[in-house]
Amino acid sequence: MLVKGWAVLDGPAFPILGKGDEEPNDTFKQQLVGSAAAAIDAVVEMGVADRDKMAVGGHSYGAFMTSHLLSHTDLFKAGLARSGAYNRSLTPFGFQSEQRTYWSDTDLYIEMSPFTHVKSLAQRRNPILLIHGQVSHRCCSKPRNEHQHFASSLL
């Protein structure tokens, strides 16, 4: 992509923080989108990137964020996601800094699962390459049919 003039934001560090009594994931999407938009604005303003040729990628949690950015925004035109956890119901006792369980906040787990936003991702028609290794020591879940179905749904 670089050879063709694309900017690739690979493994960006977008911290997701709680404010006051809020849990960080209560405003996950808003914070993620805001941080990504600010990063794009900065590189475009510097003159090193074209807003219409932006890709994003990441590993593990970065893959999770990549899939959300492609599902919920038009900021990036393509993505590469390596060994992410896309179905948070497979991590029902918490994930990352999330302490709530699936049963105490099911709606959060559904909203935080890129798996449930495949239709939105497909409608945006921005390609994403999912790479998921069975022996990945960083991934939150073992590869399962859900991940294979997720990937084939995008094609």
Beta strands, then each sheet from edge to edge (+ up, - down):
strand 1: 7-10
strand 2: 54-59
strand 3: 78-82
strand 4: 128-131
sheet 1: 1+ 2+ 3+ 4+
end
